[in-house]
Amino acid sequence: MDDAKKMPVGDTRTARITAEEALALHAEGKPGKLEIRLTKPLTTARDLSLAYSPGVAEPCLHIHRDPALAYDYTAKGNMVAVISNGTAVLGLGNLGALASKPVMEGKAALFKRFADVDAIDLCISTEDVDEFVNAVRYLGPSFGGINLEDIKAPECFVIEQRLRELMDIPVFHDDQHGTAIVAAAGLINACHLTGRALSETRLVINGAGSAAIACAELVKAMGMKPENILMCDTKGVLYRGREQGMNQWKSAHAVTTDRRTLAQALEGADAFFGLSVKGAVTADMVRAMAPNPIIFAMANPDPEITPDEARAVRPDVIIATGRSDYPNQVNNVLGFPFIFRGALDVRASTINDAMKVAAAEALAMLAREDVPEEVAGAGGGKGLRFGPEYIIPHAFDPRLIARVSPAVARAAMETGVARRPLPDLNRYSRGLAGRLDAAVNALEIITERLKANPRKVVFAEGEEEKVIRAAIAYRQSGYGTPVLVGREDRINATVAALGIPLPEGVEIHNARLSDSNRRYAEHLYARKQRQGFLFRDCQRLVNQDRNAFGACMVALGDADAMVSGITRSTNDTLENVRLAIDTAPETVLFGLTLMLARRSGTVLVADTAIHERPDAATLAGIAIQSAAEARKLGLTPRVAFLSFSTFGDPGGTITGPLREAVRLLDQKGVDFEYDGEMAADVALNPQLRALYPFCRLTGPANILVMPGLHAAHILTKAVPHLTSATTIGPLLVGLEKPVQLVNMGSTVTQILEMACLAAHASIRR
C-alpha cells in the first residue's frame, strides 16, 4: 500500500475517513456511484414492442408535432446534466475532465438523494470556452436543466452567460449561485437577529472568484446598496481606478473608496463574507468590526477565522463557516437540488434572480420555524433553535424540499419563465413532502446526533479484520470510543497488516486479562445460579466468550452499547448476550428489519429474528413497538399483518393469531393504522386494496408484521438479491440495554451502521 492510501482525508479535525476507505467505496461492486434503472417493465415481447419498436414511434410522432410533449413521454422533465471540464475541482485545482468525474457523479447522487432529480454527469475535455459552449448548447433536447460545476473563473462567467442566452432550459453554475443563495439566507437571518436592515448593512467580501462575485450580485439583487460592499482579492480592495489584477467582472464591483487593504475594509464593517483562504482574517480585524458583527468564513476546508478565535475577541459575533463541525454550515446541498426541483416542475426556461432570492428567503424562513424532533436531536444537546448558532437550516431537515422548491416555482411563475404553471402550490408542496423517504433522512440524522453525543461501543469480535475496520471508522467519524474485545497481539498484527494506524482512543480489552472479570462473573452468577450455573461456569464464560464479556460491560455501565454477530449465528450470539441483559419490562424482544427501496421508500419487517410462530399477544406487541420505532424514523406507521390469505380468502387454519392480534389492538385503542390478515400485494398496492373498501389502511403499509420467522427470513433475505432494495438489520428491539447483531458476512459499512444504531439507542435511554 502506498503512503497516499494511508493518509487521512482532510486535517485532524475534519479527518473522518481515510483515503483507502474513499477509494474502496468507489471501487467496490460496480465502480462509481451511478447506474441506469428501468422505470417500465421489459419482461415480455409485448413490453419490448411497446417500449421500443414499433410502439416507440407513437411518442416520437407526437413530440415532432408538439415538442412540449417530450416532458410527458420522456424523462426530460426530471433530467439534469452535471457538466464540468475539471478546471477547478473542489479545492484541488485544474485536474482535468476525467479526474472531475467522481465529483460529478457525486453531484448527480446528491440530486437524486435530496430532491429525486435524475442527473447524468458529462465531463468535457476542453479548456476552450467556445468548444465547451458548443459541446453543451446542443444538449437541450435531452435535459430539463444544466448544472455547471467546477469550472474556473473567469471562464465560468462567460460559459454560463452564453449558454443561458443560447438554451431555453435552466443553466446554473452551482459554485457561484449555490453558495450565494445559502449565504444570503444566513445573512437575512443574521441581520434580523442584530436589528440591521439589509439595505444599510456594510459588507466586506474577501475573494473575487466565481462564488464571491455571485454573492455580491445576489445581495445587490436583494436590496443591498452597491456602495456598501467592499470586495477584496489578493491585491487588496477593488476600488475604482485600480488596474492591477482587474477584469470586467471584478470591475463591476469596484467602488469609490480610500481603503486599500482587507484590514482597512473591515474597520466598522457590519458583515464579512470569506471565500478565500485559511487565516485571512485576524483577531484584530474582527475586533475592529461594528457591534454584533456577522462573519461568514466560508473557505474550505479551513475558514478564514474559526468560530472559537472570533468569539474570543468578539463574544457578540454571529459566525458561519463551510464546515459541518461548527454551527451554521453554508452548504450548497441546501440549495441546488431544491432549486432545480422547483424549476423542472414548472418547466422553467431559466433560473433568474427572482428564483434565487426566493430560494434564499425560503431557507431563511425555514430556519425560524420549530425544528422537527428528529432533526433537533442532531444539535448535540444544545437543540436547534433559531438564534445566533442556528441561522441556516440543517442539511437533513426533511421540510427543505417542501419549502424551497415551491418558493422557486412560485417565483418562476410570477416572473413569466414557467412554461407549465402549477394551479395549486399548496398541493404541490404536500406532494413534495411525500416524495422522499423520511427514514433515510432519519438515519442520516442519527449519525449527526451521535457525533454530538459520542458513545462507547463494544465491538465484541475485536480480532476480526472487518470489525477492526468498522471500529476505526467509528472512531474517525467522531461517533465515540470503540472497544475491541480480543487479544492485543492478534489485533495489533491485523492492524499492521492493514496498514491503517489504530487511532488514538480505540480501546482493546482482553477478556481473560481484564480487571473487571470477577465483577462480571458475579453479575452472571447472581442471575443464573438457580438455572444450573456454577460460579466457575460464569468465570469461564466471561474469560472465554467475548459476547458474554461485552454484554456484561454494557449491563454494568462500562460501555453504552454493543455490536456483534460477524462470526456466529444470531441465535448463538443472542443466547450469550441474554445471559447478562434481560428483555425490558412489558415489551417483546424481536427483530426489526428496515428495507429501503428507491421507489416505495422504507418498509419495516417484523419479526425477523426471534419468534418462530408468534401468538396473538406477541404479534400485537410487535406491532405496537414497531410503530414506535417507525415514528422515530419520521414515518407515519401503517401496520399490515401479512398472510397467504386476505380477509379470509382463501381460508386456512394458521390465520387465527393474526386476526386475534387485530382484535387485541382494537381493545388497546392504539393510535396508528393497522389491519389484517392480508396478502403482501394487497398491503402495498392501492389498486388491490381498493377491492376491500372496509380496509383500515389509508395508504401502503410501511410495517409488515410477519406470521412467522420462516416467511420473514424468506422475504428479507431474497428481496435484496432480486431488487435494488437495501436492508438494515434485523435490529433487536426490546432489550433493556442496546445491543445490535449483524449477520455473518456483513460488510464493514453494515457493522458500522449497526454500531451507530446501537449507540444512538443509548442516547434515548
C-alpha positions in Angstrom: 0.0 0.0 0.0 1.4 3.4 -0.9 1.5 6.3 1.5 -1.2 8.2 -0.3 -3.7 5.5 0.5 -2.8 5.5 4.2 -3.3 9.2 4.6 -6.4 10.6 6.2 -8.5 12.9 4.1 -8.5 16.4 5.5 -6.9 17.8 8.6 -7.1 16.3 12.1 -10.4 17.9 12.9 -12.1 17.0 9.6 -10.4 13.6 9.1 -13.5 11.4 9.2 -12.4 9.0 6.5 -9.2 7.6 5.1 -8.0 7.8 1.5 -8.2 4.0 1.5 -11.8 4.0 2.6 -12.8 6.5 -0.1 -11.1 4.5 -2.8 -12.6 1.3 -1.6 -16.1 2.8 -1.7 -15.7 4.0 -5.3 -14.3 0.7 -6.5 -16.4 -1.9 -4.7 -19.2 -3.7 -6.7 -20.0 -1.7 -9.7 -17.3 1.0 -10.0 -18.5 4.6 -9.4 -21.7 5.8 -7.8 -24.3 5.7 -10.6 -26.3 3.3 -12.8 -29.3 3.4 -15.0 -32.6 1.8 -13.8 -35.7 1.0 -15.9 -39.0 2.6 -15.0 -41.1 0.3 -17.1 -41.3 -3.5 -17.2 -39.5 -5.0 -20.1 -40.1 -8.7 -19.5 -42.2 -9.8 -22.5 -42.1 -9.4 -26.2 -45.2 -7.2 -25.9 -43.3 -4.9 -23.4 -40.5 -4.5 -25.8 -42.8 -3.8 -28.7 -44.5 -1.0 -26.6 -41.3 0.5 -25.3 -39.2 0.2 -28.5 -40.1 -0.9 -32.0 -42.8 -0.4 -33.2 -44.6 1.3 -30.2 -41.9 4.0 -29.6 -42.9 5.5 -33.0 -46.1 7.0 -31.5 -44.5 9.3 -28.9 -41.8 10.2 -31.5 -44.5 11.4 -33.9 -46.4 13.2 -31.1 -43.3 15.0 -29.9 -42.5 16.0 -33.5 -45.9 17.7 -33.8 -45.7 19.3 -30.3 -42.2 19.5 -28.7 -43.7 20.2 -25.3 -44.9 16.6 -25.2 -41.3 15.5 -24.6 -42.0 16.3 -21.0 -44.9 13.8 -20.9 -43.4 10.9 -22.9 -39.7 11.0 -21.8 -37.6 11.6 -18.8 -36.5 15.1 -20.0 -38.5 16.9 -17.3 -36.7 15.2 -14.5 -33.2 15.1 -16.0 -30.3 17.4 -15.3 -26.8 17.3 -16.9 -24.0 17.9 -14.4 -21.2 19.2 -16.6 -17.6 20.1 -16.0 -14.2 20.4 -17.7 -12.4 19.9 -14.4 -10.5 23.2 -14.3 -11.5 23.9 -10.7 -12.1 20.6 -8.9 -13.1 21.1 -5.3 -10.0 22.8 -3.7 -7.6 20.7 -5.8 -7.3 22.9 -8.8 -7.2 22.0 -12.5 -7.3 18.2 -12.6 -8.9 17.9 -16.0 -12.2 16.5 -17.1 -11.6 12.8 -16.4 -10.4 13.4 -12.8 -13.5 15.5 -12.2 -15.8 12.6 -12.9 -16.0 11.3 -9.3 -17.2 14.7 -8.2 -19.7 15.0 -11.0 -21.1 11.5 -10.1 -21.3 12.6 -6.5 -23.3 15.7 -7.5 -25.7 13.6 -9.5 -26.1 11.3 -6.5 -27.0 14.4 -4.3 -29.6 15.5 -6.8 -31.3 12.1 -6.5 -30.8 11.8 -2.8 -32.2 15.2 -1.8 -34.7 16.1 -4.5 -35.4 12.9 -6.6 -33.9 14.6 -9.6 -32.2 12.3 -12.1 -28.8 13.5 -13.2 -26.1 12.4 -15.6 -22.5 13.6 -15.4 -20.8 14.8 -18.6 -17.1 15.6 -18.4 -16.0 17.7 -21.4 -12.3 17.6 -22.1 -11.5 21.1 -23.3 -10.5 24.4 -21.7 -11.5 26.4 -24.7 -14.6 28.4 -24.0 -16.0 28.2 -27.5 -15.5 24.4 -27.7 -17.2 23.9 -24.3 -20.2 26.1 -25.1 -20.7 24.3 -28.5 -20.5 20.9 -26.8 -23.2 21.9 -24.3 -25.5 24.1 -26.3 -27.0 21.2 -28.4 -27.9 19.1 -25.4 -31.2 20.8 -24.7 -33.4 18.1 -26.2 -32.1 15.6 -23.7 -32.2 17.5 -20.5 -34.5 19.7 -18.4 -31.6 21.7 -16.9 -27.9 22.1 -17.0 -25.8 22.2 -13.8 -22.3 23.6 -14.4 -19.7 22.5 -11.9 -16.0 23.0 -11.1 -15.2 25.4 -13.9 -12.5 28.1 -13.1 -13.1 31.8 -13.2 -13.3 33.9 -15.3 -14.2 31.3 -17.9 -17.2 30.1 -15.9 -18.9 33.6 -16.2 -18.6 33.6 -20.0 -19.7 30.0 -20.3 -22.8 30.4 -18.1 -23.9 33.6 -19.7 -23.5 32.3 -23.3 -25.3 29.1 -22.5 -28.2 30.9 -20.8 -28.6 33.0 -24.0 -28.4 30.0 -26.3 -30.5 27.5 -24.4 -34.2 27.5 -23.4 -33.7 25.4 -20.2 -32.2 26.4 -16.9 -28.4 26.8 -16.8 -27.0 27.1 -13.3 -23.4 27.3 -12.2 -23.7 25.9 -8.6 -20.2 27.0 -7.5 -21.4 30.6 -8.0 -25.0 30.7 -7.2 -25.4 27.8 -4.8 -23.0 29.3 -2.3 -24.5 32.8 -2.8 -28.1 31.6 -2.1 -27.3 29.7 1.1 -25.0 32.6 2.3 -27.7 35.1 1.5 -30.2 33.1 3.6 -27.9 33.2 6.6 -27.3 36.9 6.1 -31.0 37.6 6.1 -31.4 35.9 9.5 -28.2 37.4 10.9 -29.4 40.9 10.0 -32.8 40.0 11.6 -31.2 39.0 14.8 -28.9 42.0 15.0 -31.6 44.5 14.0 -30.0 45.5 10.8 -31.7 46.5 7.5 -30.1 44.7 4.6 -30.1 47.8 2.5 -28.0 49.7 5.1 -25.6 46.8 6.0 -21.9 47.3 5.2 -20.5 44.1 3.8 -16.9 43.1 3.0 -16.2 40.2 0.7 -12.8 38.6 0.7 -12.1 36.7 -2.5 -13.1 37.8 -6.0 -13.7 34.4 -7.7 -17.0 33.0 -9.0 -18.7 32.4 -5.7 -17.7 35.8 -4.3 -18.9 37.7 -7.3 -22.2 35.7 -7.3 -22.6 36.6 -3.6 -22.2 40.3 -4.4 -24.6 40.2 -7.2 -27.3 38.3 -5.3 -27.2 40.6 -2.2 -27.4 43.6 -4.5 -30.5 42.0 -6.1 -31.9 41.7 -2.6 -31.5 45.4 -1.9 -28.0 45.9 -0.5 -26.5 49.2 -1.8 -23.5 48.7 -4.1 -21.5 51.4 -2.3 -21.9 49.4 0.9 -20.0 46.4 -0.5 -16.2 46.3 -0.5 -14.7 43.3 -2.3 -11.1 42.3 -1.9 -8.7 40.0 -3.7 -5.1 39.0 -3.1 -4.0 42.5 -4.0 -6.4 44.3 -1.8 -9.7 46.3 -2.2 -11.3 46.5 -5.6 -11.5 50.3 -6.0 -12.4 52.4 -9.0 -9.3 53.3 -10.9 -7.3 50.2 -9.9 -5.6 48.5 -12.8 -3.6 45.7 -11.3 -5.2 42.2 -11.4 -8.6 43.6 -12.7 -11.0 42.2 -15.2 -14.5 43.1 -16.3 -16.2 41.0 -13.6 -14.1 42.5 -10.8 -14.5 46.0 -12.2 -18.3 45.7 -12.0 -17.9 45.6 -8.2 -15.2 48.2 -7.7 -16.3 51.2 -5.7 -15.0 54.7 -4.8 -13.1 54.3 -1.6 -9.8 55.2 0.0 -9.5 51.8 1.8 -6.9 49.6 0.2 -6.4 46.5 2.5 -8.7 43.9 4.0 -7.9 45.2 7.4 -8.9 48.7 6.4 -12.1 47.4 4.7 -13.2 45.6 7.9 -12.9 48.7 10.1 -16.5 49.4 11.2 -18.0 46.8 8.8 -21.2 45.0 9.7 -20.6 41.8 7.9 -17.9 39.7 6.2 -18.1 37.0 3.6 -14.9 35.0 3.3 -14.4 33.0 0.1 -10.7 33.0 0.2 -8.1 31.1 2.3 -7.4 29.8 5.8 -6.3 32.5 8.3 -7.1 35.5 6.0 -8.9 37.2 8.9 -7.1 38.1 12.2 -8.4 38.7 15.7 -7.5 42.4 15.3 -9.6 42.6 12.1 -12.6 41.1 13.9 -12.1 43.4 16.9 -12.3 46.4 14.5 -15.7 45.5 13.1 -19.1 47.1 14.1 -21.0 45.8 17.2 -22.7 42.4 16.7 -20.5 41.6 13.7 -21.6 39.0 11.2 -18.8 36.7 9.8 -19.3 34.1 7.2 -15.9 32.4 7.0 -16.6 30.0 4.1 -13.1 29.0 3.0 -12.8 25.2 2.8 -11.6 23.0 4.4 -10.4 25.6 6.9 -12.2 29.0 7.4 -10.6 32.4 7.3 -11.0 32.5 11.1 -12.5 29.8 13.3 -15.6 30.5 15.4 -13.5 30.0 18.6 -11.0 32.6 17.5 -13.7 35.1 16.5 -15.7 34.7 19.8 -12.5 35.1 21.9 -12.3 38.7 20.8 -16.0 39.4 20.0 -18.5 37.3 22.0 -21.3 39.2 20.2 -20.3 37.7 16.8 -22.6 35.6 14.6 -20.4 33.3 12.6 -21.0 30.7 9.9 -18.5 28.5 8.1 -18.4 25.9 5.4 -17.7 23.2 7.9 -20.2 20.6 9.4 -18.4 20.5 12.7 -19.4 24.1 13.5 -22.8 25.6 13.8 -24.3 27.5 10.8 -22.8 25.5 7.9 -23.1 27.2 4.5 -23.7 24.0 2.5 -24.7 24.1 -1.2 -26.8 21.0 -0.8 -29.4 23.2 0.9 -29.9 24.9 -2.4 -29.2 23.4 -5.8 -31.4 20.1 -5.5 -34.5 22.0 -4.5 -33.9 24.9 -6.9 -33.8 22.5 -9.8 -36.8 20.6 -8.4 -38.9 23.7 -8.5 -37.6 24.9 -11.9 -38.1 21.5 -13.5 -41.6 21.1 -12.2 -42.8 24.3 -13.8 -40.6 23.7 -16.9 -38.8 26.9 -16.4 -36.8 28.3 -19.3 -34.1 29.8 -16.9 -33.2 30.3 -13.3 -33.4 34.0 -12.7 -32.5 36.3 -9.9 -36.1 36.3 -8.5 -35.9 32.5 -8.2 -32.6 32.7 -6.4 -33.9 35.3 -4.0 -37.0 33.2 -3.4 -34.8 30.2 -2.5 -32.7 32.3 -0.1 -35.8 33.7 1.6 -37.4 30.3 1.9 -34.3 28.9 3.6 -34.2 31.9 5.9 -37.8 31.5 7.0 -37.4 27.7 7.5 -34.6 28.3 10.0 -37.0 30.4 12.1 -39.6 27.6 12.4 -39.6 25.0 15.2 -37.3 22.2 14.2 -38.7 18.7 14.0 -37.7 16.4 16.9 -35.8 14.0 14.7 -33.7 16.9 13.3 -33.3 18.8 16.6 -31.6 15.7 18.1 -28.6 16.4 15.9 -27.9 19.6 17.9 -25.6 18.0 20.4 -27.9 18.6 23.4 -28.0 22.3 22.6 -31.1 21.9 20.5 -31.6 23.6 17.1 -33.5 26.7 17.7 -33.4 30.0 15.7 -30.7 32.2 17.1 -27.0 33.1 16.6 -26.0 29.4 16.4 -28.9 28.4 14.1 -29.5 30.8 11.2 -29.3 28.2 8.4 -31.4 25.1 8.3 -29.9 21.7 8.9 -29.0 19.9 5.7 -31.1 16.9 6.6 -34.3 18.8 7.5 -37.0 16.8 5.6 -39.0 20.0 5.1 -36.5 21.6 2.7 -37.9 20.2 -0.4 -41.4 21.3 0.5 -40.3 24.9 1.4 -37.6 25.8 -1.2 -38.9 24.1 -4.3 -42.4 25.7 -4.2 -40.9 29.1 -3.5 -38.7 28.7 -6.6 -41.7 27.5 -8.6 -43.8 30.5 -7.5 -41.1 33.0 -8.4 -40.7 31.3 -11.9 -44.5 31.7 -12.4 -44.6 35.3 -11.2 -41.7 36.3 -13.5 -43.1 34.6 -16.6 -40.4 31.9 -17.1 -42.6 29.0 -16.2 -44.0 27.1 -19.2 -46.2 24.9 -17.1 -47.7 26.9 -14.2 -48.9 24.9 -11.2 -52.5 25.5 -10.3 -52.2 24.7 -6.6 -48.8 25.3 -4.9 -50.1 24.0 -1.6 -51.0 20.7 -3.2 -47.6 20.7 -4.9 -45.8 21.3 -1.6 -47.7 18.4 0.0 -46.7 16.1 -2.8 -43.1 17.1 -2.5 -43.2 16.3 1.2 -44.0 12.7 0.4 -41.6 12.3 -2.5 -38.6 11.5 -0.4 -38.1 8.7 2.2 -38.2 10.2 5.7 -36.4 7.2 7.1 -33.4 7.8 5.0 -33.1 11.3 6.4 -33.6 10.0 9.9 -30.7 7.5 9.5 -28.5 10.4 8.5 -29.6 12.4 11.5 -28.8 9.5 13.8 -25.2 9.8 12.9 -25.3 13.6 13.3 -26.7 13.2 16.7 -24.2 10.6 17.6 -21.3 13.0 16.7 -22.8 15.4 19.1 -23.3 12.8 21.8 -20.4 10.3 21.4 -20.9 6.8 22.9 -18.7 4.0 23.9 -19.5 0.8 21.9 -18.2 -2.7 22.4 -17.1 -4.4 19.2 -17.2 -7.9 20.7 -15.4 -9.8 17.9 -12.4 -7.5 18.0 -9.9 -9.7 16.3 -11.8 -9.8 13.0 -10.5 -7.6 10.2 -13.9 -6.2 9.3 -14.7 -5.4 12.9 -11.4 -3.6 13.3 -12.0 -1.6 10.2 -15.5 -0.7 11.5 -14.2 0.3 14.9 -11.5 2.5 13.2 -14.2 4.1 11.1 -16.4 4.6 14.2 -13.6 6.5 15.9 -12.5 8.5 12.9 -16.1 9.6 12.2 -16.3 11.1 15.7 -19.1 8.8 17.0 -17.3 8.0 20.2 -15.0 5.3 21.7 -14.9 1.8 20.2 -13.8 -1.1 22.4 -12.3 -4.0 20.6 -12.6 -7.3 22.6 -9.7 -9.6 21.8 -6.1 -10.3 22.3 -3.8 -7.4 21.9 -1.2 -9.2 19.8 -3.8 -10.5 17.4 -5.5 -7.1 17.0 -2.2 -5.3 16.6 -1.0 -7.8 14.0 -4.1 -7.4 11.9 -3.9 -3.6 12.2 -0.2 -3.7 11.0 -1.2 -5.9 8.0 -4.0 -3.5 7.1 -1.5 -0.6 7.1 -4.0 1.6 8.8 -2.8 3.1 12.1 -5.1 2.5 15.1 -6.4 5.9 16.0 -5.9 7.3 19.5 -9.0 6.5 21.6 -9.6 2.9 20.4 -9.6 0.7 23.4 -8.5 -3.0 23.4 -9.9 -5.3 26.2 -8.5 -8.8 26.6 -11.4 -10.6 28.3 -9.1 -13.1 30.0 -6.8 -10.4 31.5 -9.5 -7.8 32.3 -9.6 -6.3 35.9 -13.4 -6.5 35.7 -13.6 -10.3 35.2 -14.7 -11.1 38.8 -17.3 -8.3 38.8 -18.7 -9.6 35.5 -18.7 -13.2 36.7 -20.5 -12.2 39.9 -23.1 -10.4 37.7 -23.7 -13.6 35.7 -23.7 -15.8 38.8 -26.3 -13.7 40.6 -28.6 -14.0 37.5 -28.0 -17.7 36.7 -27.1 -19.5 39.9 -30.6 -21.1 40.1 -30.5 -22.1 36.4 -27.7 -24.6 36.6 -24.7 -22.3 36.5 -21.9 -22.6 39.0 -19.6 -19.7 39.7 -16.8 -21.3 37.7 -19.1 -21.6 34.7 -19.7 -17.9 34.8 -16.0 -17.2 35.2 -15.3 -19.4 32.1 -17.9 -17.5 30.1 -16.5 -14.2 31.0 -12.9 -15.3 30.3 -13.6 -17.2 27.0 -16.8 -15.8 25.4 -16.4 -12.3 24.0 -20.2 -11.8 23.7 -20.8 -12.6 27.3 -17.9 -10.3 28.3 -19.1 -7.5 26.1 -22.7 -7.9 27.3 -21.5 -7.6 30.9 -19.7 -4.4 30.0 -22.9 -2.9 28.7 -25.1 -4.4 31.5 -22.9 -2.9 34.2 -22.4 0.5 32.6 -18.8 0.1 31.5 -19.9 0.8 27.9 -23.0 2.3 26.3 -23.8 -0.3 23.6 -22.5 -3.4 21.8 -22.4 -4.9 18.3 -21.5 -8.5 17.4 -22.5 -11.4 15.2 -19.9 -11.5 12.4 -18.5 -14.9 13.4 -21.5 -16.7 14.9 -25.2 -17.2 14.2 -27.7 -14.7 15.6 -29.2 -17.4 17.9 -25.8 -18.4 19.4 -24.7 -14.8 19.9 -28.0 -13.7 21.4 -28.0 -16.6 23.8 -24.9 -15.3 25.4 -25.9 -11.7 25.3 -29.1 -12.6 27.2 -27.1 -14.2 30.0 -26.2 -10.6 31.0 -29.1 -8.5 29.7 -32.8 -9.0 30.0 -35.8 -8.1 27.9 -37.2 -4.8 29.0 -40.3 -5.0 31.2 -43.7 -5.2 29.4 -42.0 -5.5 26.0 -41.5 -8.2 23.3 -38.0 -9.0 22.1 -38.0 -9.2 18.3 -36.0 -8.4 15.2 -37.0 -5.5 13.0 -35.5 -5.2 9.5 -35.5 -2.0 7.5 -36.0 -2.4 3.8 -35.0 0.8 1.9 -36.3 0.7 -1.7 -35.8 3.6 -4.1 -39.4 3.7 -5.3 -41.5 2.5 -2.4 -39.5 4.1 0.4 -38.7 2.3 3.7 -40.7 -0.7 4.9 -40.2 -2.2 8.3 -40.5 -6.0 8.6 -41.0 -7.8 11.9 -40.3 -10.2 13.5 -37.2 -11.2 11.6 -35.1 -12.8 14.4 -36.8 -14.4 17.4 -40.3 -15.9 17.2 -40.7 -18.9 15.0 -44.5 -18.8 15.3 -45.7 -15.8 17.4 -49.1 -16.0 19.2 -51.6 -13.1 19.0 -50.4 -11.2 22.1 -46.8 -11.4 20.7 -47.9 -10.2 17.3 -49.8 -7.3 18.9 -46.8 -6.3 21.0 -44.6 -6.4 17.9 -47.0 -4.1 16.1 -47.0 -1.6 18.9 -43.2 -1.5 19.3 -42.7 -1.4 15.5 -45.0 1.6 15.2 -42.9 3.4 17.9 -39.7 2.6 16.0 -41.3 3.8 12.8 -42.1 7.2 14.4 -38.5 7.6 15.5 -37.6 7.3 11.8 -40.0 10.0 10.8 -42.6 7.6 9.4 -46.4 7.6 10.0 -47.0 3.9 10.9 -49.4 1.8 8.9 -49.3 -1.9 10.0 -50.3 -4.8 7.9 -50.5 -8.3 9.4 -49.4 -10.5 6.5 -50.6 -13.9 5.4 -51.3 -16.0 2.4 -54.9 -15.1 3.0 -56.7 -11.7 2.6 -59.6 -11.3 5.0 -60.4 -15.0 4.9 -59.8 -15.7 1.2 -58.6 -18.4 0.9 -59.5 -19.9 4.2 -57.0 -21.6 6.4 -56.1 -22.7 9.9 -53.0 -20.5 10.6 -54.5 -17.1 10.3 -56.2 -17.1 13.7 -53.4 -15.4 15.6 -53.3 -12.6 13.0 -57.0 -11.9 13.4 -56.8 -12.1 17.1 -53.9 -9.6 17.1 -56.1 -7.1 15.3 -58.8 -7.7 17.9 -56.3 -7.1 20.7 -55.2 -3.8 19.2 -58.8 -2.8 18.9 -59.2 -3.3 22.6 -56.0 -1.4 23.4 -57.1 1.6 21.3 -53.7 2.2 19.7 -53.1 5.4 17.8 -51.8 4.0 14.5 -53.4 2.3 11.5 -53.4 -1.5 11.3 -55.3 -4.3 9.6 -55.1 -7.9 8.6 -54.8 -10.6 7.8 -53.8 -9.7 4.2 -51.5 -10.7 1.4 -48.4 -8.6 0.8 -49.5 -7.2 -2.6 -52.8 -6.0 -1.0 -50.9 -4.3 1.8 -48.6 -2.5 -0.7 -50.8 -1.9 -3.7 -53.6 0.7 -3.5 -55.4 -0.7 -6.6 -55.7 -4.1 -5.0 -56.5 -2.7 -1.6 -59.4 -0.8 -3.2 -61.2 -4.1 -3.7 -61.6 -4.1 0.1 -63.2 -0.8 0.9 -63.5 -1.7 4.6 -59.7 -2.0 4.9 -58.5 0.5 7.6 -55.2 1.3 5.9 -55.3 4.7 4.1 -52.1 4.2 2.3 -49.5 1.5 1.6 -48.4 -0.4 4.7 -44.9 0.5 5.9 -44.8 -2.0 8.7 -45.2 -5.7 7.7 -45.8 -8.0 10.7 -45.0 -11.5 9.5 -46.9 -14.6 10.5 -43.7 -16.5 11.3 -39.9 -16.4 11.2 -39.8 -18.6 8.0 -41.8 -16.1 6.0 -39.8 -13.2 7.4 -36.5 -14.7 6.5 -37.6 -15.6 3.0 -38.7 -12.1 2.3 -35.8 -10.1 3.8 -33.1 -12.4 2.5 -34.5 -12.7 -1.0 -35.6 -9.2 -1.8 -32.1 -7.5 -1.7 -30.8 -10.1 -4.3 -33.9 -9.7 -6.5 -34.3 -5.9 -6.4 -32.4 -2.7 -5.7 -33.7 -2.6 -2.1 -31.2 -2.3 0.7 -31.8 -3.9 4.1 -30.6 -2.9 7.5 -31.0 -5.3 10.3 -32.5 -7.2 11.9 -32.4 -4.6 14.7 -33.0 -6.1 18.1 -36.0 -4.3 19.7 -36.9 -4.9 23.4 -33.7 -5.5 25.3 -33.0 -3.4 28.4 -29.6 -2.4 27.1 -28.8 -1.5 23.5 -27.2 -4.4 21.6 -27.3 -5.0 17.9 -26.3 -8.1 16.0 -25.0 -8.2 12.4 -25.3 -11.1 10.1 -22.4 -13.3 9.3 -20.8 -12.0 6.1 -21.8 -8.4 6.8 -19.7 -5.7 5.3 -17.6 -3.1 7.2 -20.3 -0.5 6.4 -23.1 -2.7 7.8 -21.2 -3.4 11.0 -20.6 0.4 11.4 -24.3 1.1 10.7 -25.4 -1.3 13.4 -22.9 0.0 15.9 -24.3 3.5 15.3 -27.9 2.4 15.7 -26.9 0.6 19.0 -25.1 3.7 20.2 -27.9 6.0 19.3 -30.4 3.9 21.2 -28.3 4.6 24.4 -28.8 8.3 23.9 -32.5 8.0 24.0 -32.4 5.9 27.2 
